[in-house]
Amino acid sequence: MNNISQEDYLTAIFRNLDDAGEIKPNLLAEKLEISNAAVTDMLRKLSRDGFVDYKKYKSIKLTNDGESYAKNMLRRHRIWEVFLNQTLGMSWDKVHEEAEKLEHSSSDELINLLEEFLDYPEFDPHGYPIPDKNGKIKKSKSVVAITELSENDIVKVIRVNDDVKNLLSYITKIGISLGKEIIIKDKLEYDGSVLVKIDNKEMNISNKIASNIFVEKIK
Ligand SMILES: [Zn+2]
């Protein structure tokens, strides 16, 4: 499979599977910001090639081949991100775009060498686990989105969605990074935004931002 967009589809499906290992086609369309018709077209192709189980109006599942393909792409992507960030010093809000290109053009051999050079990193710069050569993914801490928290919770940032345009550069500006402590001051029902305290400064973050930052409760 040499088609970049098919590879990106498989990765997007894998990243957005629910607890039952499925995703609804319309939700996938929403995540990829494309039409339902475009998703249906691609799902037919992926199903014909043996990468997804798909029947009209039903949730999508990855086949074993689809799952290992998606994990391999994520492995490539995340190892490149570690290299760009750790070794070359590129900031965490820039590495995703570069890795998106590099992941398609590197051989498995190069990725294995990079992994060894980096001393087998377990997480990418945004806190996502890196699948190993055999597709095994280390069980990471259980995290929740900031939108799921209650008033007065104190939390630590564990993971930030790197697939949302401009999110990382924005949250960097307001002082959020991995490991950062955040206090939840209030949840505003009318628009789903959250009032938080970071470095002793109170600020309001939108529902979209809050739903893409994943944290561990420390108090
Ligand atoms: Zn990324």
Residues whose N, C-alpha, C, O or C-beta is under 5 A from the ligand:
A	BS01	ZN	H96 D162
